Amino acid sequence: MPYAYQKSERIRKNREFVATMKGKRLSLEGLSIFYAANETGNFRVGISVSKKLANAVNRNRLKRRIRNSVMQALTGHTLGYDLVFVARQPLYSAGYEQIVKAVHAVLGRTVLRNQNPEGSRP
């Protein structure tokens, strides 16, 4: 069964998206990530795909693929960051493996580069 976000791991309100998007930003391989520290001690994730990019069915498919890739990349991490992923045009036509690669690449260049998963040695 695929992992489902808990409510505490989701960014749901517009003001939370806006606050996170005022933080740092990195764009790579058709995916932009905005991130900012939070007080919860856990990561919270939000995913945004513009209506200009595709119809509802394809937007939701892309969001599911990004969500699954993010959960694979963040398994075992306890970070105090809010993360907002924004899909761009090149990612829309990409296959699942390319999406996974893009998510890992963008996370590897941001907050996760110096973070070790919980329980691992430095």
Secondary structure, DSSP 8 states (H G I E B T S, - for coil): ------GGGB--SHHHHHHHHTSEEEEETTEEEEEEE-SSSS-EEEEE--TTT--HHHHHHHHHHHHHHHHHHHTT----EEEEEEE-HHHHT--HHHHHHHHHHHHHTTTTTT---TT---
